[in-house]
């Protein structure tokens, strides 16, 4: 490439101009003082290391907005991960729905929150999310009606755990409380740990977009009586979580779900209306049920063939984890979810691996 004299000067000037946008002062010997905007951008990039970090920031944001019920819908297509969170929090005014993603913008002037994940309320959470995601937007919100926020990430740029289908195994801590003991630190475990930590504050649900639409339609708290719905001209006047219930048929449900960031086909909406898509328990209720179910079953050593072959506990565990990783290919292609870790059983002349699954839409 050849650049003329005047072109070269322009090129150098433009590079210098870009540098000046980032640098407030050149201190010499290779040191500079960054402008506030550049320092904030770099901090935001550092705050979010993976898709799971985005999920926890959004959950904390809903909690700090006073949400009592939070619905997390997520799906992946290729490298793109879509995360949509609906809540019944305080909501965001229309003129602030873009600005909440700017640095240092917060509604928590007097209520900076310190929790197990650090400080929250400095006005950097949604800015950090936006800086690290392909897109981040308030899909729908209004004061007093809750919010729906959708974020799309690219796994080739922002990593996520390879195994996104396995739920954590749970145990009981010294005080008798529920804890996550084992399992990949994936999106569902992030939601589980938050739901357990904040169980006295809010209730969290997790699933695919269709599962969340079905669950919110069936379980969302009712603040508007059915008799009052006939006097409402537009469903968008209702709180976020009640709009799905108010949809009168599959066509309207499809339109409402899409307007809330829950992408699905009209065929899927028909399946929800007809009750074919299973509603989800809250995360804490689901974990408690799983924990009780395991406790009620007698312990059987499935890793042993009493005629000779026996696997060590460590080898059985490692083999099970390897099977989880192999299963991920099917999970991604066929929208499958592991409901428990793969079970390894030794029989006469064979080793059997059992996968307990649920199938999404």
Wavefront OBJ file of the C-alpha trace (Angstrom):
o trace
v 0.000 0.000 0.000
v 1.360 3.431 -0.965
v 0.368 6.562 0.944
v 1.107 10.016 -0.470
v 2.784 12.642 1.648
v -0.458 14.418 2.491
v -2.194 11.051 2.990
v 0.542 9.930 5.388
v 0.188 13.096 7.429
v -3.565 12.550 7.581
v -3.072 8.932 8.631
v -0.634 9.882 11.394
v -2.946 12.688 12.525
v -5.899 10.328 12.707
v -3.862 7.830 14.758
v -2.781 10.634 17.063
v -6.377 11.806 17.334
v -7.484 8.313 18.349
v -4.715 8.209 20.963
v -5.808 11.586 22.338
v -9.331 10.258 22.794
v -7.900 7.641 25.139
v -5.080 9.541 26.822
v -5.505 12.512 29.145
v -1.807 13.112 29.794
v 1.479 11.711 28.505
v 3.683 11.263 31.588
v 6.802 10.235 29.663
v 8.920 7.066 29.690
v 6.001 5.063 28.328
v 3.499 6.122 31.032
v 0.199 7.853 30.337
v -2.832 8.935 32.326
v -5.966 7.483 30.716
v -9.100 9.508 30.193
v -12.000 8.532 32.460
v -13.990 7.021 29.583
v -11.103 4.785 28.510
v -10.405 3.665 32.093
v -14.077 2.808 32.514
v -14.121 0.866 29.248
v -11.113 -1.196 30.335
v -12.614 -1.786 33.769
v -15.858 -2.934 32.164
v -13.986 -5.394 29.964
v -12.263 -6.766 33.062
v -15.497 -7.053 35.090
v -17.013 -9.619 32.709
v -14.900 -12.675 31.916
v -17.585 -15.118 30.699
v -21.293 -15.431 29.920
v -21.910 -16.627 33.478
v -20.638 -13.256 34.766
v -23.262 -11.494 32.644
v -26.011 -13.654 34.149
v -25.033 -12.874 37.747
v -24.819 -9.128 37.019
v -28.304 -9.162 35.490
v -29.712 -11.182 38.397
v -28.228 -8.742 40.911
v -29.665 -5.866 38.895
v -33.170 -7.385 39.095
v -32.794 -8.008 42.814
v -31.674 -4.450 43.468
v -34.681 -3.223 41.480
v -36.866 -4.867 44.123
v -37.915 -7.902 42.050
v -39.650 -10.680 43.954
v -39.880 -12.999 40.935
v -37.134 -13.369 38.301
v -37.374 -15.507 35.162
v -34.167 -16.433 33.298
v -34.567 -17.686 29.709
v -31.529 -18.753 27.717
v -30.824 -20.482 24.419
v -27.832 -20.919 22.133
v -27.679 -21.101 18.341
v -24.219 -21.618 16.919
v -21.875 -19.319 18.850
v -24.632 -16.895 19.844
v -26.104 -17.176 23.344
v -29.306 -15.254 24.098
v -30.102 -14.447 27.732
v -33.427 -12.811 28.562
v -34.339 -11.894 32.125
v -37.872 -10.854 33.079
v -38.763 -9.544 36.518
v -41.408 -7.721 38.540
v -39.022 -5.066 39.819
v -39.478 -1.317 39.838
v -39.092 -0.960 36.063
v -37.216 1.567 33.924
v -38.673 4.802 32.468
v -38.701 4.985 28.659
v -36.178 7.850 28.516
v -33.676 5.864 30.624
v -33.815 2.537 28.808
v -30.759 3.281 26.670
v -28.923 5.326 29.281
v -28.899 2.556 31.927
v -26.157 0.941 29.819
v -23.917 4.003 30.156
v -21.099 4.131 32.688
v -21.864 5.359 36.229
v -25.630 5.505 35.625
v -27.468 4.027 38.612
v -30.728 4.365 40.507
v -29.020 3.321 43.748
v -27.465 6.560 44.967
v -28.160 5.736 48.617
v -28.131 1.931 48.460
v -24.827 0.505 47.253
v -25.164 -3.247 47.834
v -22.362 -5.531 49.043
v -22.993 -9.243 48.551
v -20.966 -12.419 47.990
v -20.189 -11.254 44.423
v -18.807 -7.861 45.469
v -20.066 -4.270 45.331
v -23.215 -3.533 43.354
v -24.670 -0.083 42.775
v -21.686 1.795 41.329
v -23.398 2.149 37.941
v -21.037 -0.196 36.095
v -22.933 -3.520 35.918
v -25.071 -2.948 32.820
v -22.286 -0.904 31.222
v -19.926 -3.866 31.697
v -22.543 -6.193 30.227
v -22.984 -3.958 27.163
v -19.233 -3.631 26.596
v -18.729 -7.408 26.562
v -21.872 -8.533 24.736
v -22.822 -8.442 21.071
v -25.981 -6.583 22.063
v -27.816 -5.584 25.235
v -31.214 -3.915 25.338
v -34.228 -3.211 27.501
v -36.870 -5.045 25.475
v -39.807 -3.815 27.540
v -40.181 -1.933 30.807
v -42.091 0.794 32.564
v -42.173 2.142 36.125
v -44.071 -0.246 38.369
v -44.408 -2.907 35.643
v -41.094 -4.747 35.821
v -38.524 -5.247 33.080
v -37.404 -7.554 30.306
v -33.738 -7.234 29.357
v -32.111 -9.275 26.591
v -28.395 -9.820 26.047
v -26.727 -11.689 23.187
v -23.160 -12.968 23.593
v -20.769 -14.598 21.146
v -18.991 -17.648 22.593
v -16.077 -17.110 20.201
v -15.440 -13.728 21.867
v -16.837 -14.173 25.380
v -16.399 -17.745 26.621
v -18.886 -19.838 28.551
v -18.655 -23.249 30.205
v -18.672 -26.123 27.716
v -21.301 -28.066 29.676
v -24.424 -25.916 29.929
v -26.879 -28.777 30.445
v -25.888 -30.162 33.860
v -27.527 -28.993 37.068
v -25.357 -28.891 40.202
v -25.640 -31.555 42.858
v -26.690 -30.174 46.237
v -25.903 -30.795 49.871
v -26.577 -29.358 53.302
v -24.204 -26.998 55.087
v -23.452 -26.925 58.823
v -26.463 -24.709 59.510
v -28.819 -27.003 57.607
v -29.048 -24.798 54.534
v -29.026 -25.919 50.904
v -25.736 -25.521 49.030
v -24.376 -26.385 45.574
v -21.650 -28.971 46.050
v -20.579 -30.278 42.648
v -21.122 -29.634 38.977
v -19.781 -27.297 36.277
v -19.867 -23.582 37.043
v -22.248 -22.986 34.158
v -25.209 -20.640 33.704
v -27.692 -22.845 35.553
v -25.325 -23.217 38.525
v -24.861 -19.437 38.576
v -28.651 -19.093 38.789
v -28.852 -21.819 41.446
v -26.246 -20.193 43.695
v -27.977 -16.819 43.366
v -31.421 -18.343 44.026
v -30.168 -20.078 47.177
v -28.339 -16.985 48.431
v -31.329 -14.690 47.806
v -34.164 -17.149 48.587
v -35.493 -14.868 51.324
v -35.588 -11.943 48.879
v -36.778 -13.326 45.545
v -37.833 -16.432 43.642
v -35.880 -17.418 40.524
v -36.997 -19.572 37.574
v -34.744 -20.954 34.834
v -35.399 -22.546 31.435
v -35.587 -22.173 27.680
v -37.628 -19.277 26.237
v -40.632 -21.567 25.702
v -40.361 -23.035 29.217
v -40.155 -19.573 30.745
v -43.126 -18.350 28.700
v -45.173 -21.371 29.824
v -44.069 -20.971 33.442
v -44.739 -17.226 33.658
v -48.125 -17.766 32.010
v -49.038 -20.326 34.677
v -47.196 -19.169 37.796
v -46.544 -15.419 37.624
v -48.154 -13.509 40.516
v -51.542 -12.052 39.656
v -52.079 -8.362 40.453
v -54.814 -7.773 37.870
v -57.992 -9.820 38.256
v -59.478 -11.562 35.233
v -62.594 -9.399 35.482
v -60.439 -6.287 35.044
v -58.736 -7.501 31.859
v -61.753 -6.692 29.700
v -61.262 -2.992 30.476
v -57.617 -3.006 29.331
v -57.211 -1.953 25.690
v -53.558 -2.925 25.326
v -51.752 -5.866 26.986
v -48.608 -3.710 27.213
v -50.391 -1.741 29.963
v -50.100 -4.817 32.196
v -47.059 -5.715 34.314
v -44.418 -7.622 32.322
v -45.012 -10.996 34.005
v -48.802 -10.880 33.598
v -48.893 -10.216 29.870
v -48.285 -13.852 28.938
v -51.260 -15.011 31.009
v -53.494 -12.362 29.442
v -52.850 -13.616 25.891
v -56.144 -15.140 24.753
v -54.823 -17.538 22.103
v -51.618 -18.906 20.598
v -51.304 -16.108 18.031
v -51.500 -13.425 20.702
v -49.202 -15.394 23.017
v -46.623 -15.592 20.218
v -46.818 -11.819 19.706
v -46.578 -11.046 23.426
v -43.694 -13.469 24.030
v -41.731 -12.001 21.127
v -42.358 -8.471 22.424
v -40.780 -9.548 25.729
v -37.651 -11.011 24.124
v -38.793 -14.648 24.292
v -38.296 -15.748 20.700
v -40.326 -18.772 19.614
v -42.447 -20.004 16.742
v -46.232 -19.759 16.663
v -46.283 -23.569 16.702
v -44.478 -23.460 20.046
v -47.028 -20.943 21.319
v -49.767 -23.448 20.394
v -47.937 -26.105 22.422
v -47.834 -23.767 25.438
v -51.547 -22.959 25.186
v -52.407 -26.669 24.918
v -50.252 -27.517 27.956
v -47.670 -29.575 26.056
v -44.689 -27.635 27.399
v -43.873 -28.379 31.011
v -43.849 -25.474 33.457
v -40.799 -25.135 35.683
v -40.608 -25.097 39.467
v -38.628 -22.311 41.053
v -34.922 -23.134 41.236
v -34.933 -23.592 45.023
v -38.018 -25.839 44.861
v -36.416 -27.880 42.085
v -33.123 -28.266 43.965
v -34.942 -29.210 47.171
v -36.953 -31.847 45.307
v -33.827 -33.287 43.683
v -32.064 -33.366 47.053
v -34.962 -35.147 48.780
v -35.339 -37.583 45.916
v -31.739 -38.652 46.208
v -31.882 -38.884 49.994
v -34.902 -41.218 49.856
v -33.197 -43.747 47.592
v -31.043 -46.490 49.106
v -27.399 -46.313 48.130
v -26.441 -48.907 45.537
v -22.905 -49.397 44.266
v -23.599 -49.285 40.525
v -19.900 -49.078 39.688
v -19.331 -52.671 40.751
v -19.912 -55.959 38.933
v -20.059 -58.490 41.773
v -18.612 -61.097 39.426
v -15.279 -59.287 39.245
v -14.937 -55.818 37.645
v -15.083 -52.819 39.969
v -14.387 -49.187 39.132
v -12.842 -46.911 41.713
v -14.979 -43.961 42.815
v -12.531 -41.539 41.185
v -12.491 -43.400 37.845
v -16.281 -43.680 37.822
v -16.604 -39.951 38.545
v -14.064 -38.977 35.871
v -15.734 -41.246 33.300
v -19.124 -39.719 34.141
v -17.745 -36.211 33.613
v -16.216 -37.249 30.293
v -19.625 -38.566 29.224
v -21.155 -35.182 30.174
v -18.723 -33.432 27.835
v -19.495 -35.872 25.019
v -23.228 -35.405 25.577
v -22.936 -31.651 25.002
v -22.872 -32.158 21.227
v -26.314 -33.801 21.332
v -27.567 -31.232 23.848
v -26.675 -28.330 21.541
v -28.105 -29.926 18.398
v -31.313 -31.358 19.821
v -32.071 -28.916 22.690
v -31.624 -31.560 25.384
v -30.975 -30.958 29.069
v -29.335 -33.382 31.476
v -31.380 -33.574 34.664
v -28.655 -35.442 36.550
v -25.066 -36.545 36.046
v -24.609 -39.649 33.818
v -24.913 -42.909 35.769
v -22.249 -45.584 35.190
v -23.288 -49.208 35.734
v -21.056 -52.258 35.462
v -22.754 -55.442 34.275
v -21.667 -58.808 33.044
v -19.488 -58.092 30.044
v -20.708 -54.515 29.617
v -20.586 -50.948 30.949
v -23.857 -49.020 30.705
v -24.098 -45.224 30.762
v -27.548 -43.734 31.474
v -28.430 -40.128 30.645
v -31.545 -38.679 32.329
v -32.799 -35.962 29.973
v -35.478 -33.395 29.348
v -36.193 -32.089 25.865
v -36.916 -28.435 25.201
v -38.994 -27.164 22.309
l 1 2 3 4 5 6 7 8 9 10 11 12 13 14 15 16 17 18 19 20 21 22 23 24 25 26 27 28 29 30 31 32 33 34 35 36 37 38 39 40 41 42 43 44 45 46 47 48 49 50 51 52 53 54 55 56 57 58 59 60 61 62 63 64 65 66 67 68 69 70 71 72 73 74 75 76 77 78 79 80 81 82 83 84 85 86 87 88 89 90 91 92 93 94 95 96 97 98 99 100 101 102 103 104 105 106 107 108 109 110 111 112 113 114 115 116 117 118 119 120 121 122 123 124 125 126 127 128 129 130 131 132 133 134 135 136 137 138 139 140 141 142 143 144 145 146 147 148 149 150 151 152 153 154 155 156 157 158 159 160 161 162 163 164 165 166 167 168 169 170 171 172 173 174 175 176 177 178 179 180 181 182 183 184 185 186 187 188 189 190 191 192 193 194 195 196 197 198 199 200 201 202 203 204 205 206 207 208 209 210 211 212 213 214 215 216 217 218 219 220 221 222 223 224 225 226 227 228 229 230 231 232 233 234 235 236 237 238 239 240 241 242 243 244 245 246 247 248 249 250 251 252 253 254 255 256 257 258 259 260 261 262 263 264 265 266 267 268 269 270 271 272 273 274 275 276 277 278 279 280 281 282 283 284 285 286 287 288 289 290 291 292 293 294 295 296 297 298 299 300 301 302 303 304 305 306 307 308 309 310 311 312 313 314 315 316 317 318 319 320 321 322 323 324 325 326 327 328 329 330 331 332 333 334 335 336 337 338 339 340 341 342 343 344 345 346 347 348 349 350 351 352 353 354 355 356 357 358 359 360 361
